[in-house]
Amino acid sequence: MVPERLVLLTHLPLTANGKVDRKRLQSLYDNLPRSQQQQETLSETEEKLAQLWGTLLGITPHIGRRQGFLN
């Protein structure tokens, strides 16, 4: 597998118990801006399917071709 992008962190967010706080780690990644190059161009059919699934699952504004939206 090839990662979509790499993020450099000075330290990992930890819980009160000293374990890696996975929710905060994910939110750090989710809040990063996406460059224009990373945004995919979808075909007309893919765009319609993405809008349909986005509406059904309450995901906005866009579902990408490689996004794992069922987690």
DSSP file (Angstrom, degrees, kcal/mol; ACC not computed):
  #  RESIDUE AA STRUCTURE BP1 BP2  ACC     N-H-->O    O-->H-N    N-H-->O    O-->H-N    TCO  KAPPA ALPHA  PHI   PSI    X-CA   Y-CA   Z-CA
    1    1 A M              0   0    0      0, 0.0     0, 0.0     0, 0.0     0, 0.0   0.000 360.0 360.0 360.0 145.6    0.0    0.0    0.0
    2    2 A V        -     0   0    0      2,-0.0     2,-0.0     0, 0.0     3,-0.0  -0.961 360.0-121.8-114.0 125.9    1.1    3.5   -0.7
    3    3 A P        -     0   0    0      0, 0.0     3,-0.1     0, 0.0     0, 0.0  -0.346  11.6-132.7 -66.3 147.6    0.0    6.3    1.7
    4    4 A E  S    S-     0   0    0      1,-0.3     2,-0.3    62,-0.1    62,-0.0   0.896  83.8 -18.4 -65.1 -41.1   -2.0    9.2    0.2
    5    5 A R        -     0   0    0      2,-0.0     2,-0.4    -3,-0.0    -1,-0.3  -0.979  64.9-119.7-160.7 161.3    0.3   11.7    2.0
    6    6 A L        -     0   0    0     -2,-0.3     2,-0.4    -3,-0.1     0, 0.0  -0.846  18.7-159.2-108.9 144.7    2.8   11.9    4.8
    7    7 A V        -     0   0    0     -2,-0.4     2,-0.6     2,-0.0    22,-0.0  -0.990   9.8-144.4-126.1 127.0    2.4   14.1    7.9
    8    8 A L        -     0   0    0     -2,-0.4     2,-0.4     2,-0.0     3,-0.1  -0.810  20.8-174.9 -92.8 123.0    5.4   15.1   10.1
    9    9 A L        -     0   0    0     -2,-0.6     3,-0.1     1,-0.1    -2,-0.0  -0.926  27.3-149.9-117.2 142.4    4.6   15.3   13.8
   10   10 A T  S    S-     0   0    0     -2,-0.4     2,-0.3     1,-0.3    -1,-0.1   0.794  87.2  -4.5 -77.6 -28.4    6.9   16.5   16.5
   11   11 A H  S    S-     0   0    0     -3,-0.1    -1,-0.3     3,-0.0     3,-0.0  -0.980  76.5-106.4-157.1 158.1    5.1   14.2   19.0
   12   12 A L        -     0   0    0     -2,-0.3     2,-0.2    -3,-0.1    13,-0.0  -0.696  39.9-110.8 -86.5 139.1    2.1   11.8   19.0
   13   13 A P        -     0   0    0      0, 0.0     8,-3.0     0, 0.0     2,-0.3  -0.522  40.7-158.1 -69.0 134.6   -1.0   12.9   20.9
   14   14 A L  B     -A   20   0A   0      6,-0.3     6,-0.2    -2,-0.2     2,-0.1  -0.830  11.7-127.9-117.5 152.7   -1.4   10.8   24.0
   15   15 A T    >   -     0   0    0      4,-3.0     3,-1.7    -2,-0.3     6,-0.1  -0.288  43.9 -92.5 -81.9 177.3   -4.4   10.0   26.2
   16   16 A A  T 3  S+     0   0    0      1,-0.3    -1,-0.1     2,-0.1    -2,-0.0   0.762 128.7  57.2 -62.8 -24.3   -4.3   10.4   30.0
   17   17 A N  T 3  S-     0   0    0      2,-0.1    -1,-0.3     3,-0.0     3,-0.1   0.428 120.8-108.1 -86.6   0.4   -3.1    6.8   30.2
   18   18 A G  S <  S+     0   0    0     -3,-1.7     2,-0.2     1,-0.3    -2,-0.1   0.552  77.7 129.3  85.4   7.6   -0.1    7.5   28.0
   19   19 A K  S    S-     0   0    0      1,-0.1    -4,-3.0     0, 0.0    -1,-0.3  -0.570  72.6 -85.5 -91.0 159.9   -1.5    5.6   25.0
   20   20 A V  B     -A   14   0A   0     -6,-0.2     2,-1.2    -2,-0.2    -6,-0.3  -0.480  38.4-133.1 -65.5 126.9   -1.7    7.1   21.5
   21   21 A D     >  -     0   0    0     -8,-3.0     4,-2.2    -2,-0.3     5,-0.2  -0.703  24.4-174.7 -84.0  95.7   -4.9    9.1   21.2
   22   22 A R  H  > S+     0   0    0     -2,-1.2     4,-2.5     1,-0.2    -1,-0.2   0.822  78.6  55.4 -65.8 -33.3   -6.1    7.8   17.8
   23   23 A K  H  > S+     0   0    0      2,-0.2     4,-2.3     1,-0.2    -1,-0.2   0.934 111.5  42.9 -66.3 -45.2   -9.1   10.2   17.7
   24   24 A R  H  > S+     0   0    0      2,-0.2     4,-1.9     1,-0.2    -2,-0.2   0.875 113.0  53.8 -67.6 -35.8   -6.9   13.2   18.0
   25   25 A L  H  X S+     0   0    0     -4,-2.2     4,-1.5     2,-0.2    -2,-0.2   0.924 110.4  46.2 -63.0 -44.8   -4.4   11.7   15.6
   26   26 A Q  H  X S+     0   0    0     -4,-2.5     4,-2.8     1,-0.2    -2,-0.2   0.894 110.1  53.8 -64.4 -40.4   -7.1   11.2   13.0
   27   27 A S  H  X S+     0   0    0     -4,-2.3     4,-1.7     1,-0.2    -1,-0.2   0.851 104.4  55.5 -66.3 -32.5   -8.4   14.8   13.6
   28   28 A L  H  < S+     0   0    0     -4,-1.9     4,-0.3     2,-0.2    -1,-0.2   0.921 112.5  42.8 -61.8 -42.8   -5.0   16.2   13.0
   29   29 A Y  H >< S+     0   0    0     -4,-1.5     3,-1.3     1,-0.2    -2,-0.2   0.911 112.2  52.9 -68.6 -44.2   -4.9   14.4    9.6
   30   30 A D  H 3< S+     0   0    0     -4,-2.8    -1,-0.2     1,-0.3    -2,-0.2   0.803 105.8  55.0 -63.9 -29.6   -8.5   15.4    8.7
   31   31 A N  T 3< S+     0   0    0     -4,-1.7    -1,-0.3    -5,-0.2    -2,-0.2   0.470  81.6 109.4 -86.4  -1.5   -7.9   19.1    9.3
   32   32 A L  S <  S-     0   0    0     -3,-1.3     2,-0.1    -4,-0.3    -3,-0.0  -0.532  76.1-113.2 -73.2 138.9   -4.9   19.3    7.0
   33   33 A P        -     0   0    0      0, 0.0     2,-0.4     0, 0.0    -1,-0.1  -0.462  26.1-132.4 -70.4 144.6   -5.6   21.3    3.8
   34   34 A R        -     0   0    0     -2,-0.1     2,-0.1     2,-0.0     5,-0.0  -0.821  17.9-129.2 -96.6 135.8   -5.6   19.3    0.6
   35   35 A S    >>  -     0   0    0     -2,-0.4     4,-0.9     1,-0.1     3,-0.6  -0.378  24.1-110.0 -77.2 162.7   -3.6   20.7   -2.3
   36   36 A Q  T 34 S+     0   0    0      1,-0.2     3,-0.4     2,-0.2    -1,-0.1   0.844 118.2  58.1 -60.5 -33.7   -5.2   21.1   -5.8
   37   37 A Q  T 34 S+     0   0    0      1,-0.2    -1,-0.2     3,-0.0    -3,-0.0   0.818 103.1  52.6 -68.4 -29.7   -3.0   18.3   -7.0
   38   38 A Q  T <4 S+     0   0    0     -3,-0.6     2,-0.4     2,-0.1    -1,-0.2   0.710  87.5  94.1 -81.0 -19.3   -4.3   15.8   -4.5
   39   39 A Q  S  < S-     0   0    0     -4,-0.9     2,-0.2    -3,-0.4    25,-0.0  -0.597  74.8-134.0 -78.0 129.6   -8.0   16.4   -5.3
   40   40 A E        -     0   0    0     -2,-0.4     2,-0.6     1,-0.0    -2,-0.1  -0.515   3.4-130.8 -85.9 147.9   -9.2   13.9   -7.8
   41   41 A T        -     0   0    0     -2,-0.2     2,-0.3    23,-0.0    -1,-0.0  -0.881  28.8-155.0 -94.3 122.5  -11.2   14.6  -10.9
   42   42 A L        -     0   0    0     -2,-0.6    22,-0.0     1,-0.1     2,-0.0  -0.706  14.7-115.5 -99.6 149.1  -14.2   12.2  -11.0
   43   43 A S     >  -     0   0    0     -2,-0.3     4,-2.7     1,-0.1     5,-0.2  -0.246  39.0 -99.0 -69.6 170.1  -16.1   11.1  -14.1
   44   44 A E  H  > S+     0   0    0      1,-0.2     4,-2.1     2,-0.2     5,-0.1   0.906 126.0  46.9 -59.5 -42.5  -19.7   12.1  -14.4
   45   45 A T  H  > S+     0   0    0      2,-0.2     4,-2.4     1,-0.2    -1,-0.2   0.922 112.5  49.0 -65.8 -44.7  -20.9    8.7  -13.1
   46   46 A E  H  > S+     0   0    0      1,-0.2     4,-2.7     2,-0.2    -2,-0.2   0.893 110.0  52.3 -62.1 -39.7  -18.4    8.7  -10.2
   47   47 A E  H  X S+     0   0    0     -4,-2.7     4,-2.4     2,-0.2    -1,-0.2   0.913 110.2  47.7 -63.0 -43.5  -19.5   12.2   -9.2
   48   48 A K  H  X S+     0   0    0     -4,-2.1     4,-2.3     2,-0.2    -2,-0.2   0.914 113.8  47.1 -64.3 -43.1  -23.2   11.1   -9.2
   49   49 A L  H  X S+     0   0    0     -4,-2.4     4,-2.8     2,-0.2     5,-0.3   0.903 111.5  51.4 -64.7 -40.6  -22.3    8.0   -7.1
   50   50 A A  H  X S+     0   0    0     -4,-2.7     4,-2.5     1,-0.2    -2,-0.2   0.907 111.1  47.7 -62.8 -42.1  -20.2   10.1   -4.7
   51   51 A Q  H  X S+     0   0    0     -4,-2.4     4,-2.3     2,-0.2    -2,-0.2   0.912 112.4  49.8 -64.6 -42.2  -23.0   12.6   -4.2
   52   52 A L  H  X S+     0   0    0     -4,-2.3     4,-2.5     2,-0.2    -2,-0.2   0.956 115.4  41.3 -61.3 -52.2  -25.5    9.8   -3.6
   53   53 A W  H  X S+     0   0    0     -4,-2.8     4,-2.7     1,-0.2     6,-0.3   0.884 113.1  54.8 -65.5 -38.2  -23.4    8.0   -1.0
   54   54 A G  H  X>S+     0   0    0     -4,-2.5     5,-2.0    -5,-0.3     4,-1.0   0.907 111.2  45.1 -60.3 -41.8  -22.4   11.3    0.5
   55   55 A T  H  <5S+     0   0    0     -4,-2.3     3,-0.3     3,-0.2    -2,-0.2   0.928 114.8  47.3 -66.9 -46.2  -26.0   12.2    1.0
   56   56 A L  H  <5S+     0   0    0     -4,-2.5    -2,-0.2     1,-0.2    -1,-0.2   0.873 121.0  36.7 -63.8 -38.0  -27.0    8.7    2.3
   57   57 A L  H  <5S-     0   0    0     -4,-2.7    -1,-0.2    -5,-0.2    -2,-0.2   0.502 107.7-119.5 -95.2  -5.2  -24.0    8.6    4.8
   58   58 A G  T  <5 +     0   0    0     -4,-1.0     2,-0.5    -3,-0.3    -3,-0.2   0.817  62.2 147.2  71.5  30.3  -24.1   12.3    5.7
   59   59 A I      < -     0   0    0     -5,-2.0    -1,-0.3    -6,-0.3    -2,-0.1  -0.875  34.9-133.5-102.2 126.9  -20.5   12.9    4.5
   60   60 A T        -     0   0    0     -2,-0.5     2,-0.1    -3,-0.1    -9,-0.0  -0.928  54.3  -4.6-134.2 159.8  -19.8   16.3    3.0
   61   61 A P  S    S-     0   0    0      0, 0.0     2,-0.3     0, 0.0    -1,-0.1  -0.978 115.0  -9.0 -90.2 -12.8  -18.6   17.9    0.9
   62   62 A H        -     0   0    0     -2,-0.1     2,-0.5    -8,-0.1    -2,-0.1  -0.998  43.9-146.6-152.8 137.8  -17.0   15.2   -1.3
   63   63 A I        -     0   0    0     -2,-0.3     2,-0.1   -16,-0.1   -13,-0.1  -0.933  28.6-144.5-103.5 125.2  -16.2   11.5   -1.3
   64   64 A G    >   -     0   0    0     -2,-0.5     3,-0.9     1,-0.1   -25,-0.0  -0.376  23.8-107.4 -86.8 167.5  -13.0   10.7   -3.1
   65   65 A R  T 3  S+     0   0    0      1,-0.2    -1,-0.1    -2,-0.1    -2,-0.0   0.822 120.0  33.3 -61.9 -34.0  -12.2    7.6   -5.2
   66   66 A R  T 3  S+     0   0    0      2,-0.1     2,-0.3   -62,-0.0    -1,-0.2   0.275  88.4 125.1-108.4   9.7   -9.9    6.2   -2.6
   67   67 A Q    <   -     0   0    0     -3,-0.9     2,-1.3     1,-0.1     3,-0.1  -0.534  56.5-140.6 -76.8 132.5  -11.6    7.4    0.6
   68   68 A G    >   +     0   0    0     -2,-0.3     3,-0.7     1,-0.2    -1,-0.1  -0.726  34.6 163.0 -88.9  88.5  -12.6    4.8    3.1
   69   69 A F  T 3   +     0   0    0     -2,-1.3    -1,-0.2     1,-0.2    -2,-0.0   0.402  59.1  71.1 -93.3   3.3  -16.0    6.3    4.1
   70   70 A L  T 3         0   0    0      1,-0.2    -1,-0.2    -3,-0.1    -2,-0.1   0.359 360.0 360.0 -98.2   5.2  -17.4    3.1    5.8
   71   71 A N    <         0   0    0     -3,-0.7    -1,-0.2     0, 0.0    -2,-0.1   0.474 360.0 360.0 -74.6 360.0  -15.1    3.4    8.9
